[in-house]
């Protein structure tokens, strides 16, 4: 046995164990891959749990009904047994005296038993039918719910797709229009933002959600010629603080190095939004 | 128009793989180290399993042969034939062969007295025993090291990841959960990998240690029994 093992796997089993270890890790990785793919496709599926819950709740009454039926049937059987016992005793007592009447009664008994059985059978049938109806209604309700959920899901997906498409189109258009100037403009705007942010002291009346839009006109040297409030925040002090910040931050001398057409296209008039986003109150 | 202080974030669901491949360079190095440790430790787990189970079987087989009443000289000769065929002697049979060879050699020289012969045989068996024990215990310390160290390595990765997450947070004007969450998740994945590497190593180390103990215990018992047989032989033989 040992010889066979050694000959098969050789070198104290190192190659075999390396192979097994590699396989094991590969399998673990594949499981993770599969799992993550699964979870990505099943994102935001809030429908499934409610469905399961509904099934569980509605299963119970059926079960109870079935159990109740079972109990009833058992009680019926017991009763019949007792009846039969009584009858037998009676028969024994009366057999010597009234053979004929006894037969008569027996026939009647038979009749009654048959009727009883018939009644029981009908009762069971009725219950079964009711149960079936109940199940049918339940199934229909579930189907309906599923369909509704699926519809909502589909609409949501469509909406998301449309939004994504729109966003993509916008991004593409912007990229095509300004690919060459893009970086220059970006760095210039970032500089201006930085300077203004540094120079801006927010007034105590500033609140989150406030928004002021200022238009500034600039010369190619980076000097600001005019600042106008295009859209007021509703708070005079806030608007004024923004204006003061622009004046304090100018001149933006870095803009002087910018090519003229870039400056003319992007910086001659520049709109800036002021939002006190990082205030905590 | 340009926002002065707004933050724009795009939300996308994160999978485990994106988390690992999107992790920062340091974290990826830690993950790679852990993966390598796990690979090596699994390699050792399988290899030790083969070796130890073969040793256990060999013990049972040889003990059966030895106590079957076979002549010791014959048993020795059988082993020699097997060795000539190219089968390596290991375990209990090796101890037996070394002890018996030394015993015969010393006795044939004739000069030494009985106690010296016994002592020589016992010494030879002790040496063979410690060699066999060494063979069985090889690589087990590595498993112990992986078991105790890889959680720490994972923790190191987590700390680096969380540090990166907070450094990234420092450049944001607004601290939202979306900014921090991916970094922390990425960091926690490393701890998970460390634990996954450590657990099998610890289990295997404990199990194999007890296996080695039982096998070496039976070697020791056998060596004692065999030397008592030799003792009997040398005292009755004269």
Interface residues (C-beta under 8 A of the other chain):
Chain A: X1 X2 X3 X5 X6 X9 X12 X13 X14 X16 X17 X18 X20 X21 X22 X24 X25 X32 X33 X35 X36 X37 X39 X40 X43 X189 X193 X196 X197 X213 X270 X271 X272 X273 X274 X275 X276 X277 X278
Chain B: X1 X2 X3 X4 X5 X6 X7 X13 X15 X16 X17 X18 X35 X38 X39 X40 X42 X43 X44 X45 X46 X47 X49 X50 X51 X54 X57 X58 X87 X88 X173 X174
